Amino acid sequence: MRPRFLLDEHLRRVIQEQLPEIHVRLIGDEGVPPLGTSDPDILTWIEHNNYILITNNRTTMPRHLIEHLQAGGHVPGILCFPQRASIGTYVKELRRIWNAFEPEHYQDVIQYPPQRQR
């Protein structure tokens, strides 16, 4: 099974464009949550649609995940990149994860991929 990724609305579409072989959607795209969707609603959506959330929201997302899990919810995973991560970092990390994906390593946790230089 290969993962599907949902890019938070604050991320750039070029990440999606650099990964044509991988299922990557951006919030606001057709068939995914619209722009402005709250973090709790995004967590519910990724749970029901089996997407890993890609974000750089280190401020509120960890708290929302804790609340989601405490309420009995689950998520396929959240990858929280540094604010200044390069496009290349996103592309390399998502490609690496996609190639070596094991769902149990991501279920119900936030992972913080390392920032790498281009």
MOLIN-V222835 format. One record per residue. RES is the residue in one letter. PHI is phi in whole degrees, 0 to 359 (999 if undefined). NEAR is the number of other ideal C-beta (glycine too) atoms within 10 Angstrom. D_LAST is the distance of its C-alpha to the last C-alpha in whole Angstrom. Layout:
BEGIN
res=RES phi=PHI near=NEAR d_last=D_LAST
res=RES phi=PHI near=NEAR d_last=D_LAST
END
This chain:
BEGIN
res=M phi=999 near=7 d_last=29
res=R phi=258 near=10 d_last=25
res=P phi=285 near=20 d_last=24
res=R phi=244 near=16 d_last=24
res=F phi=243 near=24 d_last=21
res=L phi=241 near=25 d_last=23
res=L phi=277 near=23 d_last=20
res=D phi=300 near=19 d_last=22
res=E phi=296 near=16 d_last=23
res=H phi=275 near=10 d_last=21
res=L phi=269 near=20 d_last=17
res=R phi=266 near=12 d_last=16
res=R phi=302 near=12 d_last=18
res=V phi=301 near=11 d_last=15
res=I phi=300 near=21 d_last=14
res=Q phi=299 near=21 d_last=17
res=E phi=294 near=12 d_last=17
res=Q phi=279 near=17 d_last=14
res=L phi=234 near=16 d_last=16
res=P phi=295 near=7 d_last=19
res=E phi=275 near=8 d_last=21
res=I phi=244 near=17 d_last=20
res=H phi=284 near=13 d_last=23
res=V phi=231 near=25 d_last=21
res=R phi=237 near=18 d_last=23
res=L phi=246 near=19 d_last=22
res=I phi=309 near=20 d_last=25
res=G phi=106 near=14 d_last=28
res=D phi=292 near=16 d_last=27
res=E phi=297 near=6 d_last=31
res=G phi=88 near=6 d_last=32
res=V phi=233 near=17 d_last=30
res=P phi=302 near=20 d_last=30
res=P phi=286 near=11 d_last=31
res=L phi=306 near=9 d_last=29
res=G phi=88 near=9 d_last=31
res=T phi=296 near=16 d_last=31
res=S phi=292 near=11 d_last=32
res=D phi=303 near=18 d_last=30
res=P phi=302 near=15 d_last=33
res=D phi=291 near=13 d_last=33
res=I phi=295 near=25 d_last=30
res=L phi=298 near=22 d_last=30
res=T phi=296 near=17 d_last=34
res=W phi=295 near=17 d_last=32
res=I phi=294 near=24 d_last=29
res=E phi=299 near=15 d_last=32
res=H phi=283 near=10 d_last=34
res=N phi=245 near=14 d_last=32
res=N phi=58 near=12 d_last=30
res=Y phi=241 near=23 d_last=26
res=I phi=270 near=23 d_last=24
res=L phi=277 near=24 d_last=23
res=I phi=249 near=25 d_last=19
res=T phi=214 near=21 d_last=19
res=N phi=233 near=17 d_last=18
res=N phi=273 near=19 d_last=22
res=R phi=272 near=13 d_last=22
res=T phi=277 near=8 d_last=25
res=T phi=252 near=12 d_last=28
res=M phi=299 near=19 d_last=26
res=P phi=301 near=14 d_last=27
res=R phi=295 near=10 d_last=31
res=H phi=295 near=17 d_last=31
res=L phi=295 near=21 d_last=30
res=I phi=303 near=11 d_last=33
res=E phi=297 near=13 d_last=35
res=H phi=297 near=20 d_last=35
res=L phi=292 near=14 d_last=35
res=Q phi=296 near=8 d_last=38
res=A phi=277 near=10 d_last=40
res=G phi=96 near=6 d_last=39
res=G phi=279 near=16 d_last=36
res=H phi=220 near=13 d_last=33
res=V phi=220 near=23 d_last=30
res=P phi=292 near=19 d_last=28
res=G phi=144 near=23 d_last=25
res=I phi=224 near=25 d_last=23
res=L phi=250 near=21 d_last=19
res=C phi=248 near=19 d_last=18
res=F phi=274 near=24 d_last=15
res=P phi=298 near=14 d_last=14
res=Q phi=306 near=10 d_last=15
res=R phi=261 near=8 d_last=12
res=A phi=297 near=18 d_last=10
res=S phi=284 near=14 d_last=7
res=I phi=303 near=14 d_last=8
res=G phi=301 near=13 d_last=6
res=T phi=296 near=19 d_last=7
res=Y phi=301 near=25 d_last=10
res=V phi=298 near=19 d_last=10
res=K phi=297 near=15 d_last=9
res=E phi=293 near=19 d_last=12
res=L phi=294 near=24 d_last=14
res=R phi=295 near=14 d_last=15
res=R phi=298 near=11 d_last=15
res=I phi=296 near=22 d_last=18
res=W phi=299 near=18 d_last=19
res=N phi=287 near=9 d_last=20
res=A phi=238 near=8 d_last=21
res=F phi=292 near=14 d_last=23
res=E phi=227 near=10 d_last=26
res=P phi=309 near=12 d_last=27
res=E phi=294 near=7 d_last=29
res=H phi=281 near=11 d_last=26
res=Y phi=241 near=18 d_last=25
res=Q phi=304 near=12 d_last=28
res=D phi=65 near=15 d_last=29
res=V phi=225 near=12 d_last=27
res=I phi=258 near=18 d_last=24
res=Q phi=249 near=14 d_last=21
res=Y phi=243 near=12 d_last=18
res=P phi=302 near=18 d_last=15
res=P phi=291 near=9 d_last=12
res=Q phi=276 near=13 d_last=10
res=R phi=238 near=12 d_last=6
res=Q phi=281 near=6 d_last=4
res=R phi=296 near=8 d_last=0
END
